[in-house]
Amino acid sequence: MALRNRLLFWAVIAIIVLALAVWAFSPRAIDVDIVKASRGSMTVSVNEEGKTRIHDVFEISAPVSGQLERISLDAGDCVYQGETVVAGIRPVAAPVLDSRSQKQLSAVADAAAAAVTASKAELDRVRSELNHATTDANRYRLLAPGGAISRQMLERAESEETTLQAAARAAEAALAMRRQELAAARAALRPSSEDEGGELIDVIAPIDGVLLRRLRQSEGPVAQGAPLVEVGDPKEIEIVADLLSEDAVRISPGDPVVISDWGGPVLHGKVRQIEPFAFTKVSALGIEEQRVNLVVDLLQGQPADRLGHGYRVDVAVQIWSQDDVLTVPITALFKQDRSWSVYRVENGRARLRQVTIGHLNGQEAEILSGLNEGDVLVEHPSSRIVDKVLVRAREAAQTAFETPDDSDSAAVQLSATWDKAVGGCDFLIR
């Protein structure tokens, strides 16, 4: 009896040891992060940094040589066409002109008169095109509700009308500048006996806008043609971004654009122009790149009054978008034998599956074949993950960190100076 008990005891010990050996040397499941293939909307964008700029910046120069009075206007002050005195110049007494100088100044005056005539003709041409565009836009607005024309045709007509309105304002300002140049040329022809010497000449603003910056401030002698200030209309704001040429060829005028990271709410715009001339730019890594300027117009009604000239923004040009697409995170994809592959979790094992992908963005990929909605995939597969290996979903502790959202207060602080500068400009609220 004692022998039987002793044998039974050692048999139990042997079974336990064998079970422990089997458990110790049996393959164990590898902890992995998992994701799912899902259906939803997907957008592919070209992202780049850009800068804002006022469409037409006018550099006002000294019409005559003389003594410049101190410029009292500050950057951001409102100026009004034909009213605001930007600077004052007290001309010096003109010397007696010899025959050669007389002929040269006469030629300059004749050229200035011809420039005025050309500016008038350009203004008439732009106004004629604007009238035609306005007529077309009004007709399309009547036809669009009934479905007689497409929404795209109406938007194109309204965009052309807006562009020609800006061109008409630019032509009017150019004509005003040409007239001032003509007046300066004729004044230079006057004999010294007719020159009053100390009479102050006022330099008048050619457009409604704000003073962007002073190129001269202090009193002192100034030569004819020397730049004094720059003015522009902040309502005519646009965005320019330089893209890689291989990205620019994928973009077309009219593509939607999302503008972000400028200190305020997300804005929306559309591509107006891809410039046809590329330029070479050296990247931060010292690599020469071919870049192309992309010009973006903000859509009407966007709260962009806090944007000024030269502000930094991030632009995302949407080149493709689809509502119902099967997608997976790109962190689940990897290349094997020149084909895209994933590890799909089936019955607790990772199974290698080849997939065909379509569009890619920075977060996800479009799946054309090889997966179904709801398939569970291994995320960030390591070298330990092979076909048919046991896997187990890792339990990740998720901790929510609540941080105060200071974006609104930051935007208010960022725009305080600009709001103070242009808040009282009547033309901004007309």
C-alpha positions as CSV (number, residue, x, y, z in Angstrom):
1,M,0.0,0.0,0.0
2,A,2.8,2.3,0.9
3,L,4.5,1.5,-2.4
4,R,1.3,2.3,-4.3
5,N,1.0,5.7,-2.6
6,R,4.6,6.5,-3.3
7,L,4.2,5.7,-7.0
8,L,1.0,7.7,-7.2
9,F,2.7,10.7,-5.6
10,W,5.6,10.6,-8.0
11,A,3.2,10.2,-11.0
12,V,1.4,13.3,-9.9
13,I,4.7,15.2,-9.6
14,A,5.8,14.0,-13.1
15,I,2.5,15.1,-14.6
16,I,2.8,18.5,-13.0
17,V,6.4,18.9,-14.2
18,L,5.4,17.8,-17.7
19,A,2.5,20.3,-17.8
20,L,4.8,23.1,-16.7
21,A,7.4,22.1,-19.3
22,V,4.7,22.1,-22.0
23,W,3.4,25.5,-20.8
24,A,6.9,27.0,-20.6
25,F,7.9,25.9,-24.1
26,S,4.6,26.4,-25.9
27,P,4.3,29.5,-28.1
28,R,2.7,32.5,-26.4
29,A,0.5,35.2,-28.0
30,I,2.3,38.5,-28.8
31,D,0.6,41.6,-27.5
32,V,-0.2,43.9,-30.4
33,D,-2.1,47.1,-31.1
34,I,-5.1,46.6,-33.4
35,V,-7.0,48.8,-35.8
36,K,-10.1,48.2,-38.0
37,A,-10.8,48.7,-41.6
38,S,-13.8,51.1,-41.8
39,R,-15.8,53.0,-44.4
40,G,-16.1,56.8,-44.4
41,S,-15.1,60.0,-46.1
42,M,-11.5,60.6,-47.2
43,T,-9.7,63.6,-48.5
44,V,-6.3,63.9,-50.1
45,S,-4.7,67.3,-49.8
46,V,-1.4,69.1,-50.6
47,N,-0.2,70.9,-47.5
48,E,2.2,73.8,-47.4
49,E,3.0,77.0,-45.5
50,G,1.9,80.2,-47.1
51,K,1.8,84.0,-46.6
52,T,-1.0,86.5,-46.9
53,R,-0.5,89.5,-49.1
54,I,-2.6,92.5,-50.3
55,H,-3.3,92.1,-54.0
56,D,-2.3,95.6,-55.0
57,V,0.4,97.3,-52.8
58,F,1.0,100.9,-54.0
59,E,4.4,102.5,-53.3
60,I,4.0,106.2,-53.2
61,S,7.1,108.1,-54.3
62,A,8.2,111.7,-54.1
63,P,6.9,113.6,-57.1
64,V,9.6,116.3,-56.9
65,S,12.9,116.8,-55.3
66,G,12.9,119.0,-52.2
67,Q,12.7,119.0,-48.4
68,L,10.5,116.3,-47.0
69,E,8.3,117.2,-44.0
70,R,8.1,114.6,-41.2
71,I,5.5,112.0,-42.1
72,S,3.0,112.0,-39.2
73,L,0.9,108.9,-40.3
74,D,1.6,105.6,-38.6
75,A,1.5,102.1,-40.0
76,G,-2.2,101.0,-39.9
77,D,-3.7,104.5,-40.3
78,C,-6.6,104.8,-42.7
79,V,-6.1,106.7,-45.9
80,Y,-8.7,107.9,-48.4
81,Q,-8.4,108.4,-52.1
82,G,-8.0,112.1,-53.0
83,E,-8.3,113.2,-49.4
84,T,-5.5,112.0,-47.1
85,V,-2.2,113.9,-47.2
86,V,0.4,111.2,-47.0
87,A,3.5,113.5,-47.1
88,G,4.4,117.1,-47.7
89,I,7.4,118.2,-49.8
90,R,8.8,121.7,-50.0
91,P,10.5,122.0,-53.4
92,V,13.9,123.7,-53.8
93,A,14.2,126.6,-56.2
94,A,14.5,125.2,-59.7
95,P,17.7,126.1,-61.5
96,V,17.7,127.8,-64.9
97,L,17.2,125.1,-67.6
98,D,19.6,124.9,-70.5
99,S,18.4,123.8,-73.9
100,R,19.3,120.2,-73.5
101,S,17.5,119.9,-70.1
102,Q,14.5,121.7,-71.5
103,K,14.2,119.1,-74.2
104,Q,14.6,116.2,-71.8
105,L,12.0,117.5,-69.4
106,S,9.6,118.2,-72.3
107,A,10.0,114.5,-73.4
108,V,9.3,113.4,-69.9
109,A,6.2,115.5,-69.8
110,D,5.0,114.2,-73.2
111,A,5.7,110.6,-71.9
112,A,3.7,111.3,-68.8
113,A,0.8,112.7,-70.8
114,A,0.9,109.6,-73.0
115,A,0.9,107.4,-69.9
116,V,-2.3,109.2,-68.6
117,T,-4.0,108.6,-72.0
118,A,-3.0,104.9,-71.8
119,S,-4.3,104.6,-68.2
120,K,-7.6,106.2,-69.3
121,A,-7.9,103.7,-72.1
122,E,-7.1,100.8,-69.7
123,L,-9.7,102.0,-67.2
124,D,-12.3,102.3,-70.0
125,R,-11.4,98.7,-71.1
126,V,-11.7,97.3,-67.6
127,R,-15.0,99.1,-67.0
128,S,-16.4,97.7,-70.2
129,E,-15.4,94.2,-69.3
130,L,-16.8,94.7,-65.8
131,N,-20.1,95.8,-67.1
132,H,-20.3,92.8,-69.4
133,A,-19.3,90.5,-66.5
134,T,-21.9,92.1,-64.2
135,T,-24.6,91.6,-66.8
136,D,-23.6,87.9,-67.2
137,A,-23.5,87.4,-63.4
138,N,-26.9,89.0,-62.9
139,R,-28.4,86.8,-65.7
140,Y,-26.8,83.7,-64.2
141,R,-28.2,84.5,-60.7
142,L,-31.7,84.6,-62.2
143,L,-31.2,81.3,-64.1
144,A,-29.4,79.3,-61.4
145,P,-32.4,78.8,-59.1
146,G,-34.4,77.1,-61.9
147,G,-31.5,74.8,-62.8
148,A,-31.0,76.3,-66.3
149,I,-27.2,76.6,-65.5
150,S,-24.9,74.8,-63.2
151,R,-23.7,76.1,-59.9
152,Q,-20.2,76.1,-61.2
153,M,-21.0,78.4,-64.1
154,L,-22.6,80.9,-61.6
155,E,-19.5,80.8,-59.3
156,R,-17.2,81.3,-62.3
157,A,-19.2,84.3,-63.4
158,E,-19.3,85.8,-59.9
159,S,-15.5,85.2,-59.5
160,E,-14.9,87.0,-62.9
161,E,-17.0,89.9,-61.7
162,T,-15.1,90.2,-58.4
163,T,-11.8,90.0,-60.2
164,L,-12.7,92.8,-62.7
165,Q,-14.0,95.0,-59.8
166,A,-10.5,94.8,-58.2
167,A,-8.9,95.4,-61.6
168,A,-11.1,98.5,-62.1
169,R,-10.0,99.9,-58.7
170,A,-6.4,99.2,-59.6
171,A,-6.8,101.0,-62.9
172,E,-8.4,104.0,-61.2
173,A,-5.5,104.2,-58.7
174,A,-3.0,103.8,-61.6
175,L,-4.6,106.7,-63.5
176,A,-4.4,108.9,-60.4
177,M,-0.7,108.1,-60.0
178,R,-0.1,108.9,-63.7
179,R,-1.8,112.2,-63.4
180,Q,0.4,113.1,-60.4
181,E,3.4,112.1,-62.5
182,L,2.2,114.4,-65.3
183,A,1.7,117.3,-62.9
184,A,5.2,116.8,-61.5
185,A,6.7,116.7,-65.1
186,R,4.9,119.9,-66.0
187,A,6.0,121.6,-62.8
188,A,9.6,120.8,-63.6
189,L,9.2,122.6,-66.9
190,R,8.2,125.9,-65.3
191,P,10.8,128.6,-65.5
192,S,12.5,129.5,-62.2
193,S,10.8,132.9,-62.2
194,E,7.4,131.2,-62.0
195,D,8.5,128.8,-59.2
196,E,7.3,130.0,-55.8
197,G,10.1,128.0,-54.2
198,G,8.8,127.6,-50.6
199,E,5.2,126.4,-51.5
200,L,4.5,123.0,-49.9
201,I,3.4,120.2,-52.2
202,D,1.0,117.6,-50.7
203,V,1.3,114.0,-51.7
204,I,-2.2,112.6,-51.8
205,A,-3.3,108.9,-51.3
206,P,-4.3,107.3,-54.6
207,I,-6.6,104.7,-53.1
208,D,-8.8,103.9,-50.0
209,G,-6.8,101.7,-47.7
210,V,-4.4,101.7,-44.9
211,L,-0.8,102.7,-44.6
212,L,1.2,99.5,-44.6
213,R,4.6,100.9,-43.7
214,R,6.7,104.1,-43.8
215,L,9.8,103.9,-46.0
216,R,10.8,107.4,-44.9
217,Q,9.7,109.2,-41.7
218,S,12.1,111.9,-40.6
219,E,12.4,115.3,-42.2
220,G,15.1,115.7,-44.7
221,P,16.1,116.2,-48.4
222,V,14.4,113.8,-50.8
223,A,15.1,113.1,-54.5
224,Q,12.3,112.9,-57.1
225,G,11.1,109.3,-57.3
226,A,12.3,108.2,-53.8
227,P,9.8,105.9,-52.1
228,L,8.0,107.3,-49.2
229,V,5.2,105.0,-48.0
230,E,3.3,101.9,-49.1
231,V,-0.5,101.7,-48.9
232,G,-3.0,99.0,-49.8
233,D,-6.6,97.9,-49.4
234,P,-6.8,95.1,-46.6
235,K,-10.1,93.9,-48.1
236,E,-8.2,92.6,-51.2
237,I,-6.3,90.0,-49.2
238,E,-5.0,86.8,-50.9
239,I,-2.7,84.0,-49.9
240,V,0.4,82.8,-51.8
241,A,2.2,79.5,-51.1
242,D,5.2,78.0,-52.9
243,L,4.6,74.3,-53.7
244,L,6.8,71.7,-55.2
245,S,6.3,71.6,-58.9
246,E,5.3,67.9,-58.8
247,D,2.5,68.8,-56.3
248,A,1.5,71.9,-58.4
249,V,0.7,69.8,-61.5
250,R,-2.0,67.9,-59.4
251,I,-3.9,71.1,-58.6
252,S,-6.4,73.0,-60.8
253,P,-7.9,76.5,-60.5
254,G,-11.1,76.3,-58.4
255,D,-9.9,73.5,-56.1
256,P,-11.1,74.1,-52.5
257,V,-8.5,75.2,-49.9
258,V,-8.6,75.1,-46.1
259,I,-6.6,77.8,-44.3
260,S,-5.6,77.1,-40.7
261,D,-3.0,77.8,-38.0
262,W,-3.0,81.6,-38.4
263,G,-4.3,82.4,-34.9
264,G,-8.0,82.4,-35.7
265,P,-10.8,80.1,-36.9
266,V,-10.3,77.8,-39.9
267,L,-11.0,79.7,-43.2
268,H,-12.0,78.4,-46.6
269,G,-10.9,79.6,-50.1
270,K,-10.3,78.4,-53.6
271,V,-7.3,78.3,-55.9
272,R,-7.3,81.3,-58.3
273,Q,-4.0,80.7,-60.1
274,I,-1.0,78.4,-60.4
275,E,1.8,80.6,-61.8
276,P,3.4,79.1,-64.9
277,F,6.9,80.1,-64.0
278,A,8.8,77.9,-61.5
279,F,11.9,79.0,-59.5
280,T,14.7,77.2,-57.6
281,K,14.6,77.2,-53.8
282,V,17.1,75.6,-51.5
283,S,15.5,73.6,-48.7
284,A,16.5,73.5,-45.1
285,L,18.5,70.3,-45.9
286,G,20.4,72.1,-48.7
287,I,18.5,70.4,-51.5
288,E,17.6,72.5,-54.6
289,E,13.9,72.3,-55.3
290,Q,11.7,73.6,-58.1
291,R,8.8,75.6,-56.6
292,V,5.7,77.2,-58.0
293,N,3.6,80.0,-56.5
294,L,0.0,79.1,-55.8
295,V,-2.4,82.0,-55.3
296,V,-5.6,81.5,-53.2
297,D,-8.6,83.7,-52.8
298,L,-10.7,83.6,-49.6
299,L,-14.4,82.8,-50.1
300,Q,-16.9,85.6,-49.5
301,G,-18.1,86.0,-45.9
302,Q,-14.9,84.6,-44.3
303,P,-13.9,86.2,-41.0
304,A,-10.5,87.2,-42.2
305,D,-10.5,90.9,-41.2
306,R,-7.7,90.2,-38.7
307,L,-5.3,89.0,-41.4
308,G,-2.8,91.6,-42.6
309,H,-0.1,91.7,-45.2
310,G,2.7,89.1,-44.8
311,Y,0.9,86.9,-42.1
312,R,1.9,83.2,-41.9
313,V,-0.8,80.6,-42.6
314,D,-1.1,76.9,-43.4
315,V,-2.9,75.9,-46.6
316,A,-4.3,72.5,-47.5
317,V,-5.4,72.2,-51.1
318,Q,-8.0,69.4,-51.5
319,I,-7.2,67.5,-54.8
320,W,-9.4,64.5,-54.2
321,S,-12.4,63.7,-51.9
322,Q,-14.8,60.8,-51.6
323,D,-17.6,60.1,-49.2
324,D,-17.9,56.3,-49.1
325,V,-14.4,54.8,-49.0
326,L,-12.9,51.7,-47.3
327,T,-9.8,53.0,-45.5
328,V,-7.2,51.7,-43.0
329,P,-4.6,53.7,-41.1
330,I,-1.3,53.8,-42.9
331,T,0.3,52.5,-39.7
332,A,-1.1,49.0,-40.5
333,L,0.5,48.9,-44.0
334,F,3.9,47.7,-45.0
335,K,5.7,46.8,-48.2
336,Q,6.6,43.1,-48.8
337,D,7.8,41.8,-52.2
338,R,7.0,45.2,-53.7
339,S,3.4,44.9,-52.7
340,W,1.4,46.5,-49.9
341,S,0.5,44.0,-47.2
342,V,-1.2,43.9,-43.8
343,Y,-1.6,41.4,-41.0
344,R,-5.2,40.6,-40.5
345,V,-6.2,39.0,-37.1
346,E,-8.1,35.7,-37.7
347,N,-9.0,33.4,-34.8
348,G,-6.2,34.9,-32.6
349,R,-3.6,34.6,-35.3
350,A,-2.0,37.2,-37.6
351,R,-2.5,36.2,-41.2
352,L,-0.5,37.9,-44.0
353,R,-2.8,39.5,-46.6
354,Q,-1.8,41.5,-49.7
355,V,-4.0,44.5,-50.5
356,T,-4.4,47.0,-53.3
357,I,-4.4,50.6,-52.3
358,G,-5.7,53.7,-54.1
359,H,-5.3,57.2,-52.7
360,L,-3.0,58.0,-49.7
361,N,-2.9,60.9,-47.3
362,G,-0.9,61.4,-44.1
363,Q,-3.2,59.3,-41.9
364,E,-5.0,56.7,-44.0
365,A,-5.1,54.8,-47.2
366,E,-7.9,53.8,-49.6
367,I,-8.3,50.0,-49.9
368,L,-9.4,48.9,-53.4
369,S,-9.2,45.1,-52.7
370,G,-8.0,42.6,-50.2
371,L,-10.0,43.6,-47.1
372,N,-13.5,44.0,-46.0
373,E,-15.2,46.5,-43.6
374,G,-14.6,45.6,-40.0
375,D,-11.5,43.5,-40.5
376,V,-9.1,43.7,-37.5
377,L,-5.5,44.5,-38.4
378,V,-2.2,44.6,-36.5
379,E,-0.9,48.2,-36.1
380,H,2.8,48.9,-36.3
381,P,3.8,45.2,-37.0
382,S,7.3,44.4,-35.7
383,S,9.8,41.8,-36.9
384,R,8.3,39.4,-34.4
385,I,5.0,39.3,-36.3
386,V,4.9,36.7,-39.0
387,D,2.2,34.8,-40.7
388,K,0.1,32.5,-38.4
389,V,1.7,33.8,-35.2
390,L,-0.5,34.0,-32.1
391,V,-1.4,37.6,-31.2
392,R,-3.4,39.2,-28.5
393,A,-4.8,42.7,-28.4
394,R,-2.9,44.9,-26.0
395,E,-4.9,46.6,-23.3
396,A,-4.0,50.3,-23.6
397,A,-4.8,52.6,-20.7
398,Q,-6.3,55.8,-22.0
399,T,-5.9,58.9,-19.9
400,A,-7.6,62.0,-20.9
401,F,-5.7,65.2,-20.3
402,E,-7.9,68.4,-20.2
403,T,-6.0,71.5,-21.1
404,P,-7.6,74.9,-21.3
405,D,-8.2,76.1,-24.8
406,D,-6.5,79.4,-25.2
407,S,-6.9,79.7,-29.0
408,D,-9.7,82.3,-28.8
409,S,-7.8,84.5,-26.3
410,A,-4.6,84.1,-28.3
411,A,-6.4,85.2,-31.5
412,V,-7.8,88.2,-29.7
413,Q,-4.4,89.3,-28.4
414,L,-2.8,88.7,-31.8
415,S,-5.4,90.9,-33.6
416,A,-5.6,93.7,-31.0
417,T,-3.1,95.9,-32.8
418,W,-4.7,95.3,-36.2
419,D,-8.2,95.9,-34.9
420,K,-7.1,99.2,-33.3
421,A,-5.4,100.3,-36.5
422,V,-8.2,99.6,-39.0
423,G,-11.3,99.5,-36.8
424,G,-12.1,103.1,-37.6
425,C,-11.7,102.9,-41.3
426,D,-15.0,103.8,-42.9
427,F,-14.3,102.1,-46.2
428,L,-13.9,98.7,-44.4
429,I,-17.5,98.7,-43.2
430,R,-19.2,100.3,-46.2
